[in-house]
Amino acid sequence: MASTLVQIASYLPGIKEPEKEQSLKEMLTWTGIVLLLYFTLGSINVYGGDVQSVNQALQQLETFQTLLGAQIGSIITLGIGPIVTSSIVLQMMVGSELLPWNTNTQEGKQKFQSAQKVLAYALTVIEAFGYVLSGTFGNVAGDPT
């Protein structure tokens, strides 16, 4: 199972470790760029979403939105939720020895990170279907005007 997850994860996009030590100035610059991008994407509404439905969802899911770093109705609605959830689930499974991986070894870390990446992508798809099927964005199949 672990080798299958590693193989699947190799096809998914990821971020490589930097080849050299990053200076504080570089790290702060990239952090600023990512924050600017996050806030910009958070202000762009989902195409075709019904404004009234989104506002109603905002009122109902306010705590959920805060916990997951999401902005309901924007194109970053899923936020960091799938990443955090996959990490928590895998940490509990490894800690309770349901998954016998030693995360102190390089091989164990690779298995854990691959499983986390695959699970995060799967949760993203599941949560996206949940939002659409529950009507959070209104009738997205209809005419957006």
URGIUR-V915726 format. One line per field, one symbol per residue. ss: DSSP state (H for helix, E for strand, L for the rest). phi: phi as a letter, one per 20 degrees, with the letter a starting at -180 (. if undefined). psi: psi as a letter, one per 30 degrees, with the letter a starting at -180 (. if undefined). A space follows every 50 residues. Layout:
ss: ???
phi: ???
psi: ???
//
This chain:
ss: LHHHHHHHHHHLLLLLLLLLLLLHHHHHHHHHHHHHHHHHHHLLELLLLL HHHHHHHHHHLHHHHHHHLLLLLELLLLLLHHHHHHHHHHHHHHHLLLLL LLLLLHHHHHHHHHHHHHHHHHHHHHHHHHHHHLLLLLLLLLLLL
phi: .fffffffffeefbdefffcfeffffffffffffffffffffeefffnfe fffffffgffdffgfffemdcgnefdgflegffffffffffffffemfde defeeffffffffffffffffffffffffffffengdnefeeffe
psi: eeeeeeeefffkklklkkflkkleeeeeeeeeeeeeeeeefffjlkkfkk eeeeeeeeeegeeeeeeghljkflfhefbgeeeeeeeeeeeeeeeggejh kjgfleeeeeeeeeeeeeeeeeeeeeeeeeeeffgegaiffakf.
//
